[in-house]
Amino acid sequence: MTRAFVFPGQGSQAVGMGQELAQSHAAAREVFEEVDEALGQNLTRLMFEGPIEELTLTENAQPALMAVSMAVVRVLEKDGNMDFAKTVKYVGGHSLGEYSALTAAGALNLSDTARLLKARGQAMQQAVPVGVGAMAALLGLNIEPVEEVVAEAREKAATGEVVAAANDNADGQVVLSGHKGAVEVAIEIAKEKGAKKAMLLPVSAPFHCPLMQPAADEMAERLKDVVIVPPRVPLVANVTASEVSDPDTIRRLLVEQVTGRVRWRESVLYMGEQGVAELVELGAGKILTGMVRRINREMTGSAVGTPADIDAFLAKL
């Protein structure tokens, strides 16, 4: 079966994630130790023990989620003798998950990725003062009517206020981002246009919209000197919803994705068009797995995040 590995983004974090892996596999412990050392921080303890409020801080959640994903990858390869390039055709990741995907595919090294994600989290948090921005989930509307909502909200919102479709996650699940006032205007318009639900999300900053430009500039600087090599299998990129392997293009797209839309629905459809029949989500949670059938009914999804999941997946290979 042709498959792709996909990697979760923010929102999948939970206290205790990765702990069972660390207890049962030295390969997982090595990943967590390397990330702690790269950051000069005991991130592992925060992942295992919490508190959740601290783990959820963007600068902690991003490297932590990557670390769990990479622990799964290392266990599959080292203990399960999995040949990465023969097992999957593509990798993809939701927002920060794109960094996990690139690290899993060998384009970035683990320590560099941990430091990049720490910096990315800090830069995204600092780009907009708390309370100025907001994000909202719109359920029951596809991307085309949401584009109409956004256009109307821009006209009605205060002059100069930004609102944009930040995540096109699945059919009937789109996330908006921008100035709080403009997002609230968009919520009311979305309800008028038939959204089943339109609600503000409990996030600390308006990700994936033009307000993140200071963070994009910071990441351009950070990525300038980081070594990126061609991945073992192509990445299906958030910004383009198509495959990429060229290191310079990957570097540019990692900068663009800070302000750009996460085109997840289109990315999954693209992989399906290229013959992918199974998406395997590696790491914490099952958010991406839950979206698969809403995007492509012909595709199956599974989540691999625990030792039992790993054993079950290896048994299928």
C-alpha positions in Angstrom: 0.0 0.0 0.0 1.3 3.5 -0.9 1.5 5.6 2.2 2.6 9.0 3.5 3.8 9.9 7.0 2.2 13.1 8.3 3.1 15.0 11.5 0.8 16.9 13.9 0.8 20.6 14.6 0.0 22.7 17.7 -3.1 21.6 19.6 -2.0 17.9 19.8 0.1 18.4 22.9 -0.9 16.7 26.2 0.9 16.1 29.5 2.5 12.7 29.4 3.1 12.6 25.7 6.1 10.5 24.8 6.6 9.1 28.3 5.6 5.5 27.5 8.0 5.6 24.5 10.8 6.8 26.6 10.2 4.1 29.2 10.3 1.3 26.7 12.7 2.4 24.0 16.3 3.8 24.4 16.0 5.3 20.8 13.2 7.5 22.1 15.1 8.6 25.2 18.0 9.6 22.9 15.8 11.9 20.9 14.4 13.6 24.1 18.0 14.0 25.5 19.3 15.5 22.3 16.4 18.0 22.2 16.9 19.0 25.9 20.6 19.5 25.2 20.0 21.6 22.1 17.6 23.9 23.9 19.4 24.0 27.2 16.1 23.2 28.8 14.5 20.2 30.5 11.7 20.0 27.9 11.3 16.3 28.5 10.2 16.8 32.1 7.7 19.5 31.0 6.3 17.0 28.5 6.0 14.2 31.0 4.8 16.2 34.1 3.4 19.5 32.9 1.9 21.8 33.9 -0.2 21.9 30.7 -0.3 25.7 30.7 3.5 25.8 30.3 3.6 23.0 27.8 1.0 24.8 25.7 3.1 27.9 25.4 4.0 28.1 21.7 7.7 28.1 22.3 7.5 24.8 24.3 4.7 23.1 22.4 6.4 23.4 19.0 9.7 21.6 19.8 7.9 19.2 22.2 5.5 17.9 19.5 8.4 17.6 17.1 10.4 15.6 19.7 7.6 13.1 20.2 7.2 12.7 16.4 10.9 12.1 16.0 11.0 9.6 18.9 8.4 7.5 17.0 10.5 7.8 13.8 13.7 6.7 15.6 12.0 3.8 17.3 10.5 2.6 13.9 13.9 2.9 12.2 16.3 1.7 15.0 14.2 -0.9 16.8 11.8 -1.8 14.0 14.5 -1.8 11.2 12.1 0.2 9.0 13.5 1.5 5.8 12.0 5.0 5.7 12.3 5.7 1.9 10.8 2.3 1.0 8.0 2.6 3.5 6.5 6.0 2.4 6.2 8.0 -0.8 5.8 11.5 0.9 6.0 13.3 4.2 3.8 16.2 5.2 3.1 18.2 8.4 0.5 20.6 9.7 2.3 24.0 10.3 5.1 23.1 12.8 4.6 19.5 11.7 6.4 20.5 8.5 9.6 20.8 10.5 9.0 17.3 12.0 8.4 15.9 8.5 11.6 17.4 7.2 13.6 16.1 10.1 12.1 12.7 9.8 13.0 12.7 6.1 16.6 13.8 6.9 16.5 17.3 5.4 17.1 18.9 8.8 19.0 17.6 11.8 17.3 17.1 15.1 19.2 19.7 17.1 18.8 22.4 14.5 15.1 21.7 14.3 14.6 22.0 18.0 16.3 25.4 18.1 14.4 26.6 15.0 11.1 25.6 16.5 11.9 27.3 19.9 12.8 30.5 17.9 9.7 30.1 15.7 7.4 29.8 18.8 9.0 32.8 20.4 8.8 34.9 17.2 5.2 34.0 16.5 4.2 34.8 20.1 6.0 38.2 20.1 4.8 39.2 16.6 1.5 40.5 17.9 0.7 41.9 21.4 -1.6 39.6 23.4 -5.2 40.5 22.9 -4.7 42.3 19.5 -5.1 39.2 17.4 -7.4 36.2 17.4 -8.2 33.0 15.5 -11.6 31.4 14.9 -12.9 28.0 13.7 -15.6 28.0 11.1 -17.4 24.6 10.9 -19.9 23.7 8.1 -18.4 26.1 5.5 -15.9 25.1 2.8 -13.0 27.3 1.7 -14.9 29.1 -1.2 -17.7 30.5 0.9 -15.1 31.3 3.6 -13.2 33.4 1.1 -16.4 35.4 0.6 -16.8 35.8 4.4 -13.2 37.1 4.6 -13.7 39.6 1.7 -16.9 40.9 3.3 -15.3 41.1 6.8 -12.4 43.1 5.4 -14.9 45.7 4.1 -16.8 45.9 7.3 -13.9 45.8 9.8 -12.0 48.8 11.0 -9.7 50.4 8.5 -6.4 48.5 8.1 -7.5 45.4 10.1 -6.5 42.1 8.8 -8.5 38.8 8.5 -7.5 35.8 6.5 -8.2 32.1 6.0 -5.3 30.6 8.0 -6.0 26.8 7.8 -8.0 25.0 5.2 -8.1 21.8 7.3 -10.9 19.7 5.7 -14.3 20.0 4.1 -16.3 22.2 6.4 -13.4 23.0 8.7 -11.6 26.3 8.1 -9.7 28.5 10.6 -9.6 32.3 10.4 -6.8 34.5 11.7 -6.2 38.2 12.1 -7.0 41.3 14.2 -9.5 40.4 16.9 -12.1 42.9 15.7 -12.0 41.7 12.1 -12.2 38.1 13.1 -15.3 38.8 15.3 -16.9 40.6 12.3 -16.1 37.5 10.2 -17.7 35.2 12.8 -21.0 37.1 12.5 -20.9 37.0 8.7 -20.1 33.3 8.7 -23.1 32.6 10.9 -25.3 34.5 8.5 -23.9 32.4 5.6 -24.8 29.2 7.3 -21.8 28.1 9.3 -22.8 25.4 11.8 -20.4 26.8 14.3 -18.2 29.9 14.3 -16.2 30.5 17.5 -13.0 32.1 18.8 -10.2 29.6 19.6 -8.2 29.7 22.8 -4.9 30.6 21.1 -2.3 33.1 22.1 -1.6 34.7 18.7 -3.1 35.0 15.2 -1.0 32.4 13.3 -0.7 32.0 9.5 -1.8 35.5 8.5 0.0 38.7 7.4 0.3 39.9 11.1 3.0 37.2 11.5 5.3 39.0 9.1 7.8 39.9 11.9 8.0 36.2 12.8 8.5 35.3 9.1 11.4 37.9 9.0 12.9 36.3 12.1 12.7 32.8 10.6 14.3 34.0 7.3 17.3 35.1 9.4 17.4 31.9 11.5 17.1 29.6 8.4 19.7 31.4 6.4 22.6 29.5 7.9 20.9 26.2 8.7 22.0 23.2 6.6 19.0 21.7 4.6 19.7 18.7 2.3 17.3 17.0 -0.1 14.8 14.9 1.9 14.7 11.1 1.5 11.2 11.4 0.2 9.5 14.6 -1.1 7.7 17.0 1.3 4.2 18.0 0.4 4.4 21.6 1.5 1.7 23.6 3.4 2.1 26.7 1.2 1.9 25.0 -2.2 0.0 21.7 -1.5 2.5 20.1 -3.8 5.8 18.2 -3.5 9.2 19.8 -3.0 12.7 18.3 -2.5 15.0 21.3 -3.4 16.7 22.6 -0.3 16.5 26.3 -1.4 12.8 26.0 -2.2 12.2 24.3 1.2 14.0 27.1 3.0 11.8 29.7 1.2 8.6 27.9 1.9 9.4 27.5 5.6 9.5 31.3 5.7 6.4 31.7 3.7 4.3 29.3 5.8 4.6 31.6 8.8 2.2 34.1 7.2 0.7 31.7 4.6 -2.3 29.5 4.6 -1.9 25.9 5.8 -3.4 24.2 2.7 -3.9 20.8 4.5 -7.1 19.7 2.6 -5.4 20.3 -0.7 -2.2 18.6 0.4 -4.1 15.4 1.4 -6.0 15.5 -1.9 -2.7 16.0 -3.8 -1.2 12.9 -2.1 -4.3 10.9 -3.0 -4.0 12.0 -6.6 -0.4 10.7 -6.6 -1.6 7.2 -5.4 -1.3 7.5 -1.6 -3.9 5.3 0.0 -2.9 5.6 3.6 -1.8 8.5 5.8 0.1 7.5 9.0 0.2 10.2 11.6 3.4 9.9 13.7 3.5 11.6 17.1 1.1 12.9 19.7 -2.7 12.8 19.2 -4.9 11.8 16.3 -6.1 15.2 15.0 -4.8 14.7 11.4 -6.1 11.1 11.4 -9.5 12.3 12.2 -9.5 14.6 9.2 -8.5 12.0 6.6 -11.9 10.6 5.7 -13.5 14.0 5.6 -11.1 15.0 2.9 -10.7 11.8 0.9 -13.1 8.9 1.5 -10.8 6.5 -0.4 -7.9 7.1 1.9 -7.4 5.5 5.3 -5.7 7.1 8.3 -4.0 5.7 11.4 -2.1 7.3 14.3 1.2 5.9 15.6 2.3 7.4 18.9 2.7 4.6 21.5 4.8 1.5 21.7 1.6 -0.6 21.0 0.9 1.5 17.9 4.4 1.1 16.7 4.2 -2.7 17.1 0.9 -2.8 15.2 2.3 -0.7 12.4 5.5 -2.7 12.0 3.4 -5.9 11.9 1.6 -4.5 8.8 4.8 -3.8 6.9 
